[in-house]
Amino acid sequence: MAGGPTAGPDDDLTDGLAGGLAGGLADGLTADQLADASAASVGSDSSAGSALDLLTGGQNLREQFVRLMMSYKAGISEVLTKIAILSDEFALLHRSNPIEHVTHRLKTPQSMLEKLSRKGVDPSFEAIKRDLTDIAGVRITCSFIADTYRVCDALVAQDDITVLQLKDYIKQPKPNGYRSLHAIVQVPVFLSSGPAPVTVEVQIRTIAMDFWASLEHKIFYKYNGAVPPELVASLTDAAETACELDQRMERLHDEVRGPASAAGPVLGVDEAAIRTLASLIAAAKSATPPPSPESSSD
């Protein structure tokens, strides 16, 4: 492939703005209307001021949008850090780590525009923050059904996480068979201007649920949403099969290793070092003189 300039994150944001978001946020002007208005103003008495106002507005809009997307990216980083810490704890202090793998994504500007349009919401920064709760997304894939609840409970119990909404599609699947835990949370992101709450959608599901959801997603987009009824029925049946597989595998796991709640600590440290430390502590205690009667009577 021939060398040339490559698009960076700022270029992607610019493309998204030019695609319509900039226009919607700039008092209803599309990108083309913004350019036409700037050209039309040339030659008028106030042409310099009008053009400057339009250009300044565009720059301010771009800066606000970049700042908005940066905050959502930072929100993802905050949640990923929390999950990484939980994963380390499970691996070091418990018999097994329930977290198999973690993925994340940030909605594109075009996807945000399309969702705003579907929801019938005016394109504004306030509406984006209020009505789009899945701009920042994190997905946690676990081994078993019980693990999904275990990880979810550990995450949402943290003091700096605010749970906005919790949906249990495992106990109450969607009509098409979709299963997963969905937690809409707010996490504080600390910027130079101070802390800012950022909304992140966290999905927690098993490997079988994730496999089914991935296939369903591909089929949905292949047919542009108009999936044939017989294929919908097959997908729903496959979802039940995946659920049965989850339950069977979890029963087998419990029979072999016992439930996760019964797991004892397994420390990944040098046992010799632990024994040496225990000896030093015991020696220190034996060398400590007992308290005098006067001090104990006080």
C-alpha positions, 0 to 999 in steps of 0.5 A, spaced: 500 500 500 502 506 498 504 511 503 500 517 505 497 521 511 493 516 515 487 518 519 487 519 526 482 520 532 481 527 531 480 526 523 475 521 525 471 526 529 472 531 524 468 527 519 463 525 524 462 532 525 461 534 517 457 528 517 451 532 520 453 532 528 456 539 527 450 542 523 445 539 528 449 542 534 450 549 531 443 552 531 440 547 526 445 548 521 448 543 517 455 543 515 453 545 507 449 550 510 454 553 514 459 553 508 453 556 504 452 561 510 459 563 510 460 564 503 453 568 502 456 573 507 462 575 503 460 582 500 455 584 505 457 590 510 457 585 516 461 579 512 467 579 516 463 579 522 459 573 520 464 569 517 468 570 523 462 568 528 461 562 524 468 559 524 469 561 531 462 557 532 465 551 528 472 551 532 468 551 539 463 546 537 469 541 535 473 543 541 466 541 545 465 534 541 473 532 542 472 534 550 466 530 550 469 524 546 475 524 551 471 524 557 467 517 555 474 514 553 476 516 560 470 513 563 472 506 559 479 507 562 476 508 569 472 501 568 477 497 565 482 499 571 476 497 576 475 490 572 483 489 572 484 490 579 478 485 581 481 480 576 487 480 579 484 479 586 480 473 584 486 470 581 491 471 587 486 470 592 481 465 590 481 458 587 479 461 580 478 468 576 471 468 573 473 473 568 475 470 561 476 476 557 474 484 557 472 488 551 470 495 550 468 500 544 466 507 543 461 509 539 462 513 532 460 520 531 455 517 525 452 511 530 451 517 535 447 521 530 443 515 527 441 513 534 439 520 536 435 520 529 431 514 531 430 516 538 427 523 535 432 527 540 435 534 538 442 533 536 445 537 542 450 536 547 445 535 553 441 530 549 447 526 548 449 526 555 442 525 557 439 520 552 445 516 549 447 511 555 451 506 551 456 511 548 462 508 552 461 500 552 465 495 556 463 487 555 465 482 561 465 475 559 465 470 564 465 462 565 459 461 568 452 464 570 454 465 577 460 468 575 456 474 571 452 475 578 459 475 582 463 480 578 457 484 577 456 485 585 463 486 586 463 492 581 457 496 582 458 495 590 464 500 589 463 507 593 465 511 587 460 507 582 453 510 581 448 505 578 443 508 574 440 502 571 441 494 572 437 490 567 437 482 568 436 479 561 439 472 564 433 471 569 428 475 564 431 474 557 429 478 551 423 475 546 429 473 541 433 469 547 438 474 548 441 473 555 446 478 559 447 483 565 446 490 563 449 495 568 448 503 566 453 506 571 456 513 572 464 513 574 468 520 576 473 522 571 478 527 574 480 532 568 484 538 569 477 542 570 475 537 576 471 531 576 466 529 571 461 524 572 461 519 565 456 514 563 458 507 561 454 501 559 457 494 562 455 488 559 456 481 563 455 475 560 457 468 559 462 465 553 455 461 550 451 468 551 457 472 548 457 467 542 450 467 541 449 474 541 455 475 536 452 471 531 445 474 532 448 481 531 451 479 524 445 476 522 441 482 524 445 487 520 446 482 514 438 482 513 438 490 515 433 488 521 428 484 517 430 477 519 426 472 516 421 469 521 424 462 520 431 464 522 428 468 528 425 462 530 432 458 529 436 463 533 431 463 539 431 455 539 439 456 539 439 461 545 435 456 549 440 451 547 446 455 549 442 456 556 442 449 557 449 448 555 451 454 560 447 450 566 450 443 564 457 446 564 456 449 571 453 443 574 459 439 572 464 445 574 461 445 581 461 437 582 468 437 580 471 443 584 465 446 588 461 452 587 465 459 587 463 461 594 466 455 597 473 456 594 479 457 599 484 462 598 490 460 593 496 465 594 501 466 588 507 467 592 513 464 595 511 459 600 518 459 603 517 467 604 511 466 608 513 461 612 519 465 614 515 471 615 511 467 620 517 465 624 519 472 624 512 474 627 512 469 632 519 470 634 517 478 635 511 476 639 515 472 644 520 477 645 515 482 647 515 483 655 508 482 658 504 488 660 506 490 668 500 490 673 500 497 674 499 498 666 493 493 666 490 496 672 489 502 668 
